[in-house]
């Protein structure tokens, strides 16, 4: 017979657990791999992700290093701060990213920014996106500035970036080209089947818009000695897009 002490409490994932799991998934690491990196066990990594733990600072530092991030990011203390507050890295250099790698960095889907012409001039909108057949697919409201731009075939700019605050480096990808509304039902249905989730903003964003880029460029800031950075001379400054 089971007693009250035998019953397992339901999982109550903490913000730390969600951030650890999301970061681990982003890096494509298993719990076993993170455990090896952090000098821990897969069972404890699972406990951190699925329960409400209070790890010590020593373990948090090891875990942050294993996940190639910072304790501040894992614990959420920087969640509401604008990125890019770190000092510039020593002997940082700028590199061009070729088009193939630009598409790889976009990684199929995510959150980016679109610059469009609005009623009061240029505006930048945060958007969920999906890469489908070499184009960027966006879901928007029928009366939005993006939908109006797509109806007229206007040109827009789309950008996504990643920043490594700990080492003051990162990358950005820029796509420029016309947008158009997808109206035939077969194409809309196929695109909806390919989109993994609804737009975060909700609110009936059912108009499907495709961006056909005529220009795909990217740039990366590297800091010699930082993780993943090969040795080499410092760059001469940013290049023009």
Secondary structure by P-SEA (a helix, b strand, c coil): ccccccccccccccaaaaaaaaaaaaacccaaaaaaaacccaaaaaaaacccccccaaaaaaaaaaacccccccccccccccccccccccbbbbbbbcaaaaaaaacccccbbbbbbccccbbbbbbbbbbcccbbbbbbccccaaaaaaaacccbbbbbbcccccccccbbbbbbbbbbbbccaaaaaaaaaaccccccccccccbbbbbbcccccbbbbbbcccccccccccccccccc
